[in-house]
Amino acid sequence: MAIMMKSIVFRAFLTILLSWAAITNPTAQEISGMNASCLAAPAQPDTILYESFENGPVPNGWLEIDADADGATWGSPSGSFSVPYGHNGLCTYSHIRSGISTAGNYLITPNIEGAKRVKYWVCNQYSTNPEHYAVMVSTTGTAIEDFVLLFDDSITGKPTPLVWRRRIVDLPEGTKYIAWRHYKVTDSHTEFLKLDDVTVYRSIEGPEPATDFTVINIGQNVGRLTWNYPEDYQPEGKGNEELQLSGYNIYANGTLLAQIKDVSILEYVDSTYSLRDNPLQVEYCVTAVYDESIESSTVCGTLHYATDAILYENFENGPVPNGWLVIDADGDGFSWGHYLNAYDAFPGHNGGHCSLSASYVPGIGPVTPDNYLITPKVEGAKRVKYWVSTQDANWAAEHYAVMASTTGTAVGDFVILFEETMTAKPTGAWYERTINLPEGTKYIAWRHYNCTDIYFLKLDDITVFGTPASEPEPVTDFVVSLIENNKGRLKWNYPNGYEPDKTDDKDPLQLAGYNIYANGSLLVHIQDPTVLEYIDETYSSRDDQVEVEYCVTAVYNDNIESQSVCDKLIYDSQSDIILYEGFEAGSIPEGWLLIDADGDNVNWDYYPWTMYGHDSEKCIASPSYLPMIGVLTPDNYLVTPRLEGAKLVKYWVSAQDAVYSAEHYAVIVSTTGTAVEDFVLLFEETMTAKANGAWYERTITLPAGTKYIAWRHYDCTDMFFLLLDDITVYRSTETVPEPVTDFVVSLIENNKGRLKWNYPNGYEPD
């Protein structure tokens, strides 16, 4: 959010800036006087000129020369402008009718100082009539004799539908003007040379590279590279380009790894490093290859291959790979991998297949599985990571266990390490699990059991590692406190050793977020590790007293959670608070009333480019000067919903700019209705500000019978903004003294206890 101050110079700048912002989405009428080709200009920072000819075949600043004096040149006859469809809309065109011409028609750009390259699209109007033209340049002026030939081109007839061809021409040093000369063709009233989407650049770059390049380690040191077509490439549009995309080259640490000759292949799986016994960092790069040999610039990504992967299986070659064992302990003839139709029909976690076991077999009905899927021998295994899913969210309660054996593969050899009954938010949702294995583990089994008449349990992307998971660090300095309107505030700090601006690809644990629990149930999953606070409104409307134990865990990659850190909070049903509003919705709250007594159509509102709120990003504001309008003389009322039993109001107020701080306002109350004349004055002041956006707390006792409170911004002009936030209305006049905040205790060296806290809310030491 941009935060704005008002000063003599900057205020004028804001007026211009926000006037532009007001027409970010102009209407058709507003566009009619603009150059639409400018609105459509490409976003490349090195673009000097872009023209799409949507507003006419010879735009302002361009020059056409009818060198053969036949009366037909670029853009004539004028009635034809709507006839020759362009590359991406309308286009410009040239027509010759004087017999075989050796002079022809010139279309010349405006001055393009610094130009290094031009890209354009060209086409002939009729498939049977070839056209001829040249690209010429001038380093001086726009007379015909100033131009020299740079590129000569014949557009041969093609079968319909007509084909647009892209041309890219590098320009000589000092180029000021470019001309397209249409000449050396036979006259005909029905043939045109068409030109469109001319772009002039100040730099020279290679052909378009691949886009959306990503690299991931899919297990056992196998890398998957994916990318997308170069920008503007159309898979079905072969023949439209001067350069034809012919494939891709894949590089690993600068060495050519693979050449892909099929442009439709957009993925490559590299198993080169799967058996390495030392760690390695690999930079993968892909280039788009044109005309079999011309490469684009590289697009790159890096993978760090670890050394501890013992086994990886993605079940792409079958639901029970070679060396794996299944046991049908319930003897019903159905086990892991016995449903080949489902194997082909139900996708895996990150591929087309997975392994699966059923508790309901289509065409047969419910079964009661006790099915084991057992790995090959995995000597030295310390940890297993896998993905698990249920096929149907409405029938999700499949039950399974992960078991380990230090001896053999008989059912009696295995002991349970972990078990769960599945849930699924959407159909087919996949969940990642990571489990440390006991010393001496030789076999791992997934046992599907203790359920019936559900559907399918699915298993995929199993990786067995030779090292255990690192012990994840928990959060620090966790504290919970009760704030306005019976809400709970949870605050914590980063785990020990975590640096938010530094990531280490070699660290197997990467902080990914936090889980918040309330009385043992997951309350919220926070996916941004820089978020260190959560406000819980769950208990704000309770009628009874309740004690809640909040716990927070740090969540790392692979969904590994740290130990929980906990604290308790008591919510009191006898809250003294009638109303609290922090304006966090970014709008006037429901039930509140605005009165624009001065009738200028400007009132209290959320202005996102003003100062931050008192204790958050948002607040409400009323202007006495608005950049896109100018000086105002406000008389604006902000009125609360109806209040019964109100005795005290507390709020925070601020002036936006310390230099322009003399905003005047009043707090007024009504014991009857919400008409202006119903209110009487309780308190008024003219603001001052020590610093931009300084906030001040005000507490006012209300008269008996108060039903509505209003803040009236008036009796001032040409300041900036009056800001209002964190309004709390109480049912008693005795406010509870504010306690200290952020209290936390910790054990430090030499078995000493450290107690830390912060000032009470609202206290300012200066």
Residue pairs with C-beta under 8 A, 6 or more apart in sequence:
1 608
1 609
1 612
1 617
2 609
3 609
3 610
3 611
3 612
3 693
4 10
4 14
4 609
4 610
4 611
4 627
4 656
5 656
5 657
5 659
5 692
6 14
6 625
6 656
6 657
6 659
6 660
6 719
6 720
7 657
7 659
11 625
11 627
14 627
15 627
15 628
15 630
17 627
18 627
18 628
19 628
21 628
22 628
23 30
26 34
31 39
35 55
35 59
35 60
36 52
36 54
36 55
37 50
37 51
37 52
37 53
37 54
37 55
37 59
38 50
40 50
40 52
40 54
41 47
41 50
42 50
42 199
44 199
44 201
46 201
46 202
46 203
47 199
47 200
47 201
47 202
48 112
48 114
48 115
48 200
48 201
48 202
49 109
49 110
49 112
49 115
49 198
49 199
49 200
50 197
50 198
50 199
50 200
51 59
51 62
51 109
51 197
51 198
52 86
52 88
52 89
52 90
52 196
52 197
53 59
53 86
53 89
53 90
53 91
53 92
53 195
53 196
54 89
54 90
56 75
56 81
57 74
57 75
57 78
57 81
57 91
57 92
57 93
58 64
58 74
58 75
58 92
58 107
61 110
62 107
62 108
62 109
62 110
63 106
63 107
63 108
63 142
64 73
64 74
64 75
64 105
64 106
64 107
64 108
65 73
65 105
65 106
65 108
65 144
66 72
66 73
66 105
67 103
67 104
67 105
67 106
67 144
68 96
68 98
68 101
68 102
68 103
68 104
68 105
68 183
69 98
69 103
70 96
70 97
70 98
70 101
71 97
72 95
72 96
72 97
72 98
72 105
73 94
73 95
73 105
74 92
74 93
74 94
74 105
74 106
74 107
74 180
74 182
75 81
75 92
75 93
76 95
77 95
80 93
80 95
80 192
81 90
81 93
82 90
84 91
84 93
84 125
84 192
84 194
85 91
86 194
86 196
86 197
87 121
87 123
87 164
87 196
87 197
88 196
88 197
89 196
90 196
91 123
91 194
91 195
91 196
92 107
92 194
92 195
92 196
93 125
93 192
93 193
93 194
93 195
94 104
94 105
94 107
94 133
94 180
94 182
94 192
94 193
94 195
95 189
95 191
95 192
96 104
96 105
96 182
96 183
96 185
96 187
97 187
97 188
97 189
98 187
99 186
99 187
100 184
100 185
100 186
100 187
101 183
101 184
101 185
101 187
102 183
102 184
103 183
104 181
104 182
104 183
104 184
104 185
105 181
105 182
105 183
106 136
106 144
106 147
106 179
106 180
106 181
107 179
107 180
107 182
107 195
108 142
108 177
108 178
108 179
109 177
109 178
109 179
109 198
109 200
110 177
111 176
111 177
112 175
112 176
112 177
112 178
112 200
113 176
114 202
115 171
115 175
115 176
115 178
115 200
115 201
115 202
116 170
116 171
116 175
116 201
116 202
116 203
116 204
117 168
117 169
117 170
117 171
117 200
117 201
117 203
117 204
117 205
118 135
118 168
118 169
118 171
118 178
118 198
118 199
118 200
118 201
119 166
119 167
119 168
119 169
119 197
119 198
119 199
119 201
120 166
120 167
120 180
120 195
120 196
120 197
120 198
120 199
121 164
121 165
121 166
121 167
121 195
121 196
121 197
122 133
122 153
122 155
122 164
122 165
122 167
122 193
122 194
122 195
122 196
123 155
123 162
123 163
123 164
123 165
123 194
123 196
124 130
124 131
124 155
124 157
124 158
124 162
124 191
124 192
124 193
124 194
125 162
125 190
125 191
125 192
125 193
125 194
126 157
126 162
126 190
126 191
126 192
127 157
127 158
127 159
127 160
127 162
128 157
129 157
129 188
129 190
129 191
130 154
130 155
130 156
130 157
130 185
131 154
131 155
131 182
131 185
131 191
131 192
131 193
132 152
132 153
132 154
132 155
132 182
132 183
132 184
132 185
133 152
133 153
133 155
133 180
133 181
133 182
133 183
133 193
134 149
134 150
134 151
134 152
134 153
134 180
134 181
134 183
135 150
135 151
135 153
135 167
135 169
135 178
135 179
135 180
135 181
136 147
136 148
136 149
136 150
136 178
136 179
136 180
136 181
137 147
137 148
137 150
137 171
137 172
137 175
137 177
137 178
137 179
138 146
138 147
138 148
138 175
138 176
138 177
138 179
139 146
139 172
139 174
139 175
139 176
140 146
140 176
141 176
141 177
142 177
146 177
147 177
147 179
147 181
150 169
150 171
150 172
151 167
151 169
153 167
155 165
155 193
158 239
163 239
163 240
164 196
164 240
165 239
165 240
165 241
165 242
166 240
166 241
166 242
166 243
167 242
168 207
168 242
168 243
170 204
171 178
178 200
180 195
182 193
185 191
185 193
205 297
206 294
206 295
206 296
206 297
207 230
207 243
207 288
207 290
207 294
207 295
207 296
208 230
208 231
208 232
208 233
208 288
208 296
209 230
209 286
209 287
209 288
209 296
209 297
209 298
209 299
210 227
210 228
210 229
210 230
210 248
210 286
210 287
210 288
210 296
210 299
211 227
211 228
211 229
211 230
211 231
211 299
212 226
212 227
212 228
213 225
213 226
213 227
213 286
213 299
213 300
213 301
214 225
214 226
214 227
214 301
215 223
215 224
215 225
215 284
215 301
215 302
215 303
216 223
216 224
216 303
217 223
217 224
217 303
217 304
217 305
218 224
218 269
218 312
218 314
218 350
218 461
219 309
219 312
219 313
219 314
219 461
219 462
219 463
220 274
220 309
220 310
220 311
220 312
220 463
221 271
221 273
221 274
221 275
221 276
221 305
221 306
221 309
222 269
222 270
222 271
222 274
222 312
223 269
223 270
223 273
223 282
223 284
223 303
223 305
224 267
224 268
224 269
224 270
225 250
225 267
225 268
225 269
225 270
225 284
225 286
225 301
226 266
226 267
227 248
227 266
227 267
227 286
227 299
228 266
229 235
229 245
229 263
229 266
230 245
230 288
230 296
233 241
233 245
234 240
235 263
235 264
238 244
243 290
243 291
243 294
244 290
244 291
245 263
245 288
245 289
245 290
246 261
246 263
246 289
246 290
246 291
246 292
247 259
247 260
247 261
247 262
247 263
247 289
247 292
248 259
248 260
248 263
248 265
248 286
248 287
248 288
248 289
249 256
249 258
249 259
249 260
249 286
249 287
249 289
249 295
250 256
250 257
250 258
250 259
250 260
250 268
250 270
250 284
250 285
250 286
251 257
251 284
251 285
251 286
251 287
251 298
252 270
252 272
252 282
252 283
252 284
253 282
253 283
254 283
254 285
257 270
257 272
257 284
258 268
259 289
260 268
270 284
273 280
273 282
273 305
274 309
274 312
276 305
276 307
277 307
278 307
279 304
279 305
279 306
279 307
279 506
280 304
280 305
281 302
281 303
281 304
281 305
281 505
282 302
282 303
282 304
282 305
283 300
283 301
283 302
284 300
284 301
284 302
284 303
285 298
285 299
285 300
286 298
286 299
286 300
287 295
287 296
287 297
287 298
287 299
288 295
288 296
289 295
289 296
290 296
302 505
304 505
304 506
306 508
307 466
308 382
308 465
308 466
308 467
309 463
309 464
309 465
309 466
310 378
310 379
310 380
310 381
310 464
310 465
310 466
311 375
311 376
311 378
311 381
311 462
311 463
311 464
312 461
312 462
312 463
312 464
313 321
313 324
313 375
313 461
313 462
314 348
314 350
314 351
314 353
314 460
314 461
315 321
315 348
315 351
315 353
315 354
315 355
315 459
315 460
316 348
316 351
316 352
316 353
318 337
318 343
318 353
319 336
319 337
319 340
319 343
319 353
319 354
319 355
319 356
320 326
320 336
320 337
320 355
320 373
323 376
324 373
324 374
324 375
324 376
325 372
325 373
325 374
325 409
326 335
326 336
326 337
326 371
326 372
326 373
326 374
327 335
327 371
327 372
327 374
327 409
327 411
328 334
328 335
328 370
328 371
329 370
329 371
329 372
329 411
329 449
330 367
330 368
330 369
330 370
330 371
330 449
332 367
332 368
332 369
334 357
334 358
334 361
334 367
334 369
334 371
335 357
335 369
335 371
335 372
336 355
336 356
336 357
336 371
336 372
336 373
336 446
336 448
336 459
337 343
337 355
337 356
337 373
338 358
339 356
339 358
339 361
339 456
341 362
342 356
342 358
342 362
342 391
342 456
343 353
343 354
343 355
343 356
344 353
346 354
346 356
346 391
346 428
346 456
346 458
347 353
347 354
347 428
348 354
348 458
348 460
348 461
349 387
349 389
349 430
349 460
349 461
350 387
350 460
350 461
351 460
354 389
354 458
354 459
354 460
355 373
355 458
355 459
355 460
356 391
356 456
356 457
356 458
356 459
357 369
357 371
357 373
357 448
357 456
357 457
357 459
358 367
358 369
358 455
358 456
358 457
359 366
359 367
359 368
359 369
359 398
359 448
359 451
359 452
359 453
359 454
359 455
359 456
359 457
360 366
360 367
360 395
360 452
360 453
360 454
360 455
360 456
361 367
365 453
366 452
366 453
367 452
368 451
368 452
369 448
369 449
369 451
369 452
370 447
370 448
370 449
371 447
371 448
371 449
372 403
372 411
372 414
372 445
372 446
372 447
373 445
373 446
373 448
373 459
374 409
374 443
374 444
374 445
375 443
375 444
375 445
375 462
375 464
376 443
377 442
377 443
378 441
378 442
378 443
378 444
378 464
379 442
380 466
381 437
381 441
381 442
381 444
381 464
381 465
381 466
382 436
382 437
382 441
382 465
382 466
382 467
382 468
383 434
383 435
383 436
383 437
383 464
383 465
383 467
383 468
383 469
384 402
384 434
384 435
384 437
384 444
384 462
384 463
384 464
384 465
385 432
385 433
385 434
385 435
385 461
385 462
385 463
385 465
385 558
386 432
386 433
386 446
386 459
386 460
386 461
386 462
386 463
387 430
387 431
387 432
387 433
387 459
387 460
387 461
388 400
388 422
388 430
388 431
388 433
388 457
388 458
388 459
388 460
389 422
389 424
389 428
389 429
389 430
389 431
389 457
389 458
389 460
390 396
390 397
390 398
390 422
390 423
390 424
390 428
390 454
390 455
390 456
390 457
390 458
391 427
391 428
391 455
391 456
391 458
392 424
392 427
392 454
392 455
392 456
393 424
393 425
393 426
393 427
393 428
393 429
394 427
395 454
395 455
396 422
396 423
396 424
396 454
397 421
397 422
397 423
397 451
397 454
398 421
398 422
398 448
398 451
398 454
398 455
398 456
398 457
399 419
399 420
399 421
399 422
399 448
399 449
399 450
399 451
400 419
400 420
400 422
400 446
400 447
400 448
400 449
400 457
401 416
401 417
401 418
401 419
401 446
401 447
401 449
402 416
402 417
402 418
402 419
402 433
402 435
402 444
402 445
402 446
402 447
403 414
403 415
403 416
403 417
403 444
403 445
403 446
403 447
404 414
404 415
404 417
404 437
404 438
404 441
404 443
404 444
404 445
405 413
405 414
405 415
405 441
405 442
405 443
405 444
405 445
406 413
406 438
406 439
406 440
406 441
406 442
407 413
407 442
408 442
408 443
409 443
409 445
413 443
414 443
414 445
414 447
417 435
417 437
417 438
418 433
418 435
421 451
422 431
422 457
430 460
431 559
432 558
432 559
433 559
434 469
434 558
434 559
434 560
436 468
436 469
437 444
437 468
444 464
446 459
448 457
467 508
469 508
469 509
469 558
469 560
470 507
470 508
470 509
472 495
472 509
472 554
472 556
472 560
472 561
472 562
472 563
473 495
473 496
473 497
473 498
473 554
473 562
474 495
474 553
474 554
474 562
474 563
474 564
474 565
475 492
475 493
475 494
475 495
475 514
475 552
475 553
475 554
475 562
475 565
476 492
476 493
476 494
476 495
476 496
476 565
476 746
477 491
477 492
477 493
477 742
477 744
477 746
477 756
478 490
478 491
478 492
478 493
478 552
478 565
478 566
478 567
478 744
479 490
479 491
479 492
479 567
479 742
479 743
479 744
480 488
480 489
480 490
480 491
480 550
480 567
480 568
480 569
481 488
481 489
481 491
481 569
481 739
481 741
481 742
482 488
482 489
482 569
482 570
482 571
482 572
483 489
483 535
483 761
484 577
484 580
484 582
484 726
484 728
485 540
485 575
485 577
485 579
485 580
485 728
486 539
486 540
486 541
486 542
486 571
486 572
486 575
486 577
487 535
487 536
487 537
487 540
488 535
488 536
488 538
488 539
488 548
488 550
488 569
488 571
489 533
489 534
489 535
489 536
490 516
490 533
490 534
490 535
490 536
490 550
490 552
491 532
491 533
491 742
492 514
492 532
492 533
492 552
492 565
493 532
494 500
494 511
494 529
494 532
495 511
495 554
495 562
498 511
498 529
500 529
500 530
503 510
508 557
509 556
509 557
509 560
510 556
510 557
511 529
511 554
511 555
511 556
512 527
512 529
512 555
512 556
512 557
513 525
513 526
513 527
513 528
513 529
513 531
513 555
514 525
514 526
514 529
514 531
514 552
514 553
514 554
514 555
515 522
515 524
515 525
515 526
515 552
515 553
515 555
515 561
516 522
516 523
516 524
516 525
516 526
516 534
516 536
516 550
516 551
516 552
517 523
517 550
517 551
517 552
517 553
517 564
518 536
518 538
518 548
518 549
518 550
519 548
519 549
520 549
520 551
523 536
523 538
523 550
524 534
525 555
526 534
536 550
539 546
539 548
539 571
542 571
542 573
543 573
544 573
545 570
545 571
545 572
545 573
545 574
546 570
546 571
547 568
547 569
547 570
547 571
548 568
548 569
548 570
548 571
549 566
549 567
549 568
550 566
550 567
550 568
550 569
551 564
551 565
551 566
552 564
552 565
552 566
553 561
553 562
553 563
553 564
553 565
554 561
554 562
555 561
555 562
556 562
576 730
576 731
576 732
576 735
576 736
577 728
577 729
577 730
577 731
578 643
578 644
578 645
578 646
578 729
578 730
578 731
579 640
579 641
579 643
579 646
579 727
579 728
579 729
580 726
580 727
580 728
580 729
581 589
581 592
581 726
581 727
582 613
582 615
582 616
582 618
582 725
582 726
583 589
583 606
583 613
583 618
583 619
583 620
583 724
583 725
584 613
584 616
584 618
585 618
586 606
586 608
586 618
587 605
587 606
588 594
588 604
588 605
588 606
588 620
591 641
592 638
592 639
592 640
592 641
593 637
593 638
593 639
593 674
594 603
594 604
594 636
594 637
594 638
594 639
595 603
595 636
595 637
595 639
595 674
595 676
595 710
596 602
596 603
596 635
596 636
597 635
597 636
597 637
597 676
597 714
598 633
598 634
598 635
598 636
600 632
600 633
600 634
602 623
602 626
602 629
602 632
602 634
602 636
603 622
603 636
604 620
604 621
604 622
604 636
604 637
604 638
604 711
604 713
604 724
605 620
605 621
605 622
606 618
606 619
606 620
606 621
607 621
607 623
607 721
610 619
610 621
610 656
610 721
610 723
611 619
611 654
611 656
611 692
611 693
611 721
611 723
612 618
612 619
612 693
613 619
613 723
613 725
613 726
614 652
614 654
614 695
614 725
614 726
615 652
615 725
615 726
616 725
619 654
619 723
619 724
619 725
620 638
620 723
620 724
620 725
621 656
621 721
621 722
621 723
621 724
622 634
622 636
622 638
622 713
622 721
622 722
622 724
623 632
623 634
623 720
623 721
623 722
624 631
624 632
624 633
624 634
624 663
624 713
624 716
624 717
624 718
624 719
624 720
624 721
624 722
625 631
625 632
625 660
625 717
625 718
625 719
625 720
626 632
631 717
631 718
632 717
632 718
633 716
633 717
634 713
634 714
634 716
634 717
635 712
635 713
635 714
636 712
636 713
636 714
637 676
637 679
637 710
637 711
637 712
638 710
638 711
638 713
638 724
639 674
639 708
639 709
639 710
640 708
640 709
640 710
640 727
640 729
642 707
642 708
643 706
643 707
643 708
643 709
643 729
644 707
645 731
646 702
646 706
646 707
646 709
646 729
646 730
646 731
647 701
647 702
647 706
647 730
647 731
647 732
647 733
648 699
648 700
648 701
648 702
648 729
648 730
648 732
648 733
648 735
649 667
649 699
649 700
649 702
649 709
649 727
649 728
649 729
649 730
650 697
650 698
650 699
650 700
650 726
650 727
650 728
650 730
650 735
651 697
651 698
651 711
651 724
651 725
651 726
651 727
651 728
652 695
652 696
652 697
652 698
652 724
652 725
652 726
653 665
653 687
653 695
653 696
653 698
653 722
653 723
653 724
653 725
654 687
654 689
654 693
654 694
654 695
654 696
654 722
654 723
654 724
654 725
655 661
655 662
655 663
655 687
655 688
655 689
655 694
655 719
655 720
655 721
655 722
655 723
656 692
656 693
656 720
656 721
656 722
656 723
657 689
657 692
657 719
657 720
657 721
658 689
658 690
658 691
658 692
658 694
660 718
660 719
660 720
661 687
661 688
661 689
661 719
662 686
662 687
662 688
662 716
662 719
663 686
663 687
663 713
663 716
663 719
663 720
663 721
663 722
664 684
664 685
664 686
664 687
664 713
664 714
664 715
664 716
665 684
665 685
665 687
665 711
665 712
665 713
665 714
665 722
666 681
666 682
666 683
666 684
666 711
666 712
666 714
667 681
667 682
667 683
667 684
667 698
667 700
667 709
667 710
667 711
667 712
668 679
668 680
668 681
668 682
668 709
668 710
668 711
668 712
669 679
669 680
669 682
669 702
669 703
669 706
669 708
669 709
669 710
670 678
670 679
670 680
670 706
670 707
670 708
670 710
671 678
671 703
671 705
671 706
671 707
672 678
672 707
673 707
673 708
674 708
678 708
679 708
679 710
679 712
682 700
682 702
682 703
683 698
683 700
686 716
687 696
687 722
693 723
695 723
695 725
697 762
699 735
701 733
702 709
709 729
711 724
713 722
737 760
738 760
738 761
738 762
738 763
739 760
740 757
740 758
740 759
740 760
741 757
741 758
741 759
741 760
741 761
742 756
742 757
742 758
743 755
743 756
743 757
743 758
744 755
744 756
744 757
745 753
745 754
745 755
745 756
746 753
746 754
746 756
747 753
747 754
748 754
759 765
